[in-house]
């Protein structure tokens, strides 16, 4: 009897579902993340600043920033191009291309790193020996780390932009072309303003994903402190070497950077786009 009364009361159902969802998010996301910050700042801000001033940690942060910026720019350019191609054009293999875009979301980043090693390894990779003969090392160097990061973050811009492109349609673009606008003018004045916030949000998600990439980068980087070690790899190494304070400080910084991007976009985004 009580259960049937509960089921007929929309308010009770709504509050029950909210309680379950909030508890799930708190236990899975908020609480563990909060513990990272709690441990990082347990002794105040000073130890955190000192930990981040370490030359190897500073280099890891700098390398992470460089890789992230390059990866985000690449994913922005190709993400926009692929999105427009998928929505505005029909061609043979369109469904295959759309399915391939989701591959980075469905396979382990470790597999991605191993695949890149098999293709670009300087000793027996498909392209590695040729590239190294030209003086370009991919694996165990920054180019390989950028490629791994680009791969894992590729779908994020596309999956944000494609639905918006489909929603706004192409009526205004056709009208612009009928009035004499070329492709670049149509893109700049019609298409991009219409998908602006989808692009921004996709870039932010790509940025957050690139900052936190670990598995694929670890395989292709060599993980040498002060040379090819990113911030996420440094978190693992410092924790395993019983430098928990440094590990927590670095993890908290990465988490704060990712969350700050999401919060800023959510605040700046117009209400009609929320």
C-alpha positions in Angstrom: 0.0 0.0 0.0 2.8 2.4 0.9 4.7 1.7 -2.3 1.6 2.3 -4.4 1.0 5.6 -2.6 4.6 6.6 -3.2 4.3 5.7 -6.9 1.2 7.9 -7.2 2.9 10.9 -5.6 5.0 12.7 -8.3 6.7 14.9 -5.7 7.9 11.9 -3.7 9.1 10.2 -6.9 10.9 13.3 -8.0 12.7 13.8 -4.6 13.5 10.1 -4.4 15.2 10.2 -7.8 17.0 13.4 -6.9 18.3 11.9 -3.7 19.6 8.8 -5.5 21.3 10.8 -8.3 22.9 13.3 -5.9 24.2 10.5 -3.6 25.6 8.7 -6.7 27.4 11.8 -7.9 28.7 12.6 -4.5 30.1 9.2 -3.8 31.6 8.7 -7.3 32.8 12.2 -8.1 32.6 14.9 -5.5 33.8 13.0 -2.4 36.9 11.4 -4.0 37.8 14.7 -5.8 37.3 16.6 -2.6 39.7 14.3 -0.7 42.4 15.1 -3.3 42.1 18.8 -2.5 41.8 18.1 1.3 45.1 16.1 1.2 46.8 18.6 -1.0 46.1 21.5 1.3 46.3 19.6 4.6 49.3 21.6 5.6 48.4 24.9 3.9 49.2 26.5 0.6 53.0 26.8 1.2 53.8 23.1 0.7 51.7 23.0 -2.5 53.6 25.9 -4.0 56.9 24.4 -3.0 56.0 21.1 -4.6 55.0 22.8 -7.9 58.3 24.7 -8.0 60.3 21.5 -8.3 62.2 21.7 -11.7 60.9 18.3 -12.8 57.3 19.1 -11.8 57.6 22.5 -13.5 58.8 20.8 -16.7 56.0 18.3 -16.6 53.5 21.1 -16.3 55.1 23.1 -19.1 55.1 20.0 -21.4 51.5 19.2 -20.5 50.5 22.8 -21.4 52.3 22.6 -24.8 50.8 19.3 -25.7 47.3 20.4 -24.6 47.4 23.6 -26.6 48.6 21.8 -29.8 46.1 19.0 -29.4 43.2 21.4 -28.8 44.0 23.5 -31.8 44.3 20.4 -34.1 41.1 19.0 -32.7 39.3 22.3 -33.2 40.4 22.6 -36.9 39.7 19.0 -37.9 36.7 18.7 -35.6 35.0 21.6 -37.3 36.0 20.3 -40.7 34.7 16.8 -40.1 31.5 18.1 -38.5 30.6 20.3 -41.5 31.5 17.4 -43.8 29.2 15.0 -41.9 26.3 17.3 -41.7 26.4 19.3 -44.9 27.5 16.7 -47.4 26.6 13.2 -48.6 29.4 10.9 -49.7 30.3 7.3 -49.9 31.5 6.0 -46.5 29.8 8.7 -44.5 28.4 6.2 -41.9 31.8 4.5 -41.6 33.5 7.9 -40.9 30.9 8.7 -38.3 31.4 5.4 -36.6 35.2 5.7 -36.7 35.0 9.0 -34.9 33.6 7.2 -31.8 36.5 4.7 -31.8 38.6 6.8 -29.3 35.7 6.6 -26.9 35.3 2.9 -27.1 38.8 1.5 -26.9 41.4 1.8 -24.1 43.9 4.6 -24.4 46.6 2.1 -23.8 45.7 0.3 -27.0 45.9 3.7 -28.8 49.4 4.2 -27.5 50.5 0.7 -28.5 49.0 1.2 -32.0 51.0 4.4 -32.4 54.2 2.6 -31.3 53.6 -0.1 -33.9 53.2 2.4 -36.6 55.7 5.1 -35.7 58.4 3.2 -33.8 61.8 4.2 -35.1 63.1 0.6 -35.3 60.4 -1.5 -36.9 57.4 0.8 -37.2 55.7 1.3 -40.6 56.7 5.0 -40.9 59.1 5.4 -38.0 62.4 4.6 -39.8 61.6 6.9 -42.7 60.6 9.7 -40.4 63.7 9.3 -38.2 65.9 9.4 -41.4 64.4 12.8 -42.0 65.3 13.8 -38.4 61.8 13.5 -37.0 61.3 11.3 -34.0 57.7 10.5 -33.1 57.7 7.8 -30.4 59.3 8.7 -27.1 59.1 12.4 -28.1 56.6 15.2 -28.1 55.1 14.5 -31.5 54.0 11.1 -30.4 52.5 12.5 -27.2 50.6 15.1 -29.2 49.3 12.4 -31.5 48.1 10.3 -28.6 46.4 13.2 -27.0 44.7 14.3 -30.3 43.4 10.8 -30.8 41.7 10.4 -27.4 40.1 13.9 -27.5 39.1 13.8 -31.2 35.3 13.0 -30.8 34.6 15.7 -28.2 34.4 18.8 -30.5 32.6 16.8 -33.2 29.9 15.4 -31.0 29.2 18.9 -29.6 29.1 20.6 -33.0 27.2 18.0 -35.2 23.9 18.2 -33.3 23.8 22.0 -33.4 24.6 22.1 -37.1 21.8 19.6 -37.7 19.4 21.8 -35.6 20.1 25.1 -37.2 19.9 23.7 -40.7 21.4 25.2 -43.8 18.7 27.7 -44.9 20.7 30.8 -44.0 23.8 29.4 -45.6 22.0 28.8 -48.8 20.5 32.3 -48.7 24.0 33.8 -48.2 25.4 31.8 -51.1 22.5 33.0 -53.3 23.4 36.6 -52.5 27.0 36.0 -53.7 28.8 35.1 -50.5 31.7 32.7 -51.0 32.4 29.6 -48.8 34.7 31.5 -46.4 32.3 34.4 -45.9 29.4 32.0 -45.3 31.4 30.0 -42.8 32.6 33.2 -41.0 29.4 35.2 -40.9 26.7 32.5 -40.9 27.9 29.0 -39.8 30.4 29.9 -37.0 28.1 32.4 -35.2 25.4 29.8 -35.1 27.5 27.0 -33.6 29.7 29.3 -31.5 28.8 27.9 -28.1 28.9 24.3 -29.3 32.5 24.9 -30.5 33.4 26.6 -27.2 32.0 23.8 -25.1 33.7 21.2 -27.4 37.0 22.9 -27.0 36.6 23.1 -23.2 35.9 19.3 -23.1 38.8 18.6 -25.4 41.0 20.8 -23.2 40.0 19.0 -20.0 40.4 15.6 -21.6 43.8 16.5 -23.0 45.0 17.7 -19.6 44.1 14.5 -18.0 45.3 12.0 -20.6 47.4 9.2 -19.1 47.4 5.8 -20.7 48.2 6.6 -24.3 50.7 9.2 -23.4 52.5 6.9 -21.0 53.0 4.3 -23.8 54.5 6.7 -26.3 56.4 9.1 -24.1 59.1 7.1 -22.5 58.1 8.7 -19.1 61.5 10.2 -18.4 61.3 12.9 -15.6 62.4 16.3 -16.8 62.3 15.2 -20.5 59.1 13.4 -21.6 57.0 13.2 -18.5 53.7 15.0 -18.4 51.8 16.1 -15.3 49.6 13.0 -15.1 52.6 10.7 -15.4 54.3 12.8 -12.7 51.3 12.2 -10.4 51.8 8.5 -10.7 55.5 8.5 -10.2 55.6 10.8 -7.2 52.8 8.8 -5.5 54.6 5.5 -6.1 57.8 7.1 -4.8 56.1 8.1 -1.5 56.0 11.8 -2.4 52.3 11.9 -1.7 52.3 15.7 -1.0 53.7 16.5 -4.4 51.3 14.0 -6.0 48.3 15.4 -4.3 49.3 19.0 -5.2 49.8 18.2 -8.9 46.5 16.2 -9.0 44.7 19.0 -7.4 46.1 21.5 -9.9 45.0 19.4 -12.8 41.5 18.9 -11.4 41.1 22.6 -10.6 42.2 23.6 -14.2 39.7 21.2 -15.8 36.8 22.2 -13.5 37.6 25.9 -13.8 37.2 25.7 -17.6 33.8 24.0 -17.3 32.6 26.5 -14.6 33.7 29.5 -16.7 31.9 28.3 -19.8 28.8 27.4 -17.8 28.7 30.9 -16.3 29.4 32.8 -19.6 27.1 30.7 -21.7 23.8 32.5 -22.5 20.8 31.0 -20.8 19.1 29.9 -24.0 22.1 27.7 -24.7 22.2 26.1 -21.2 
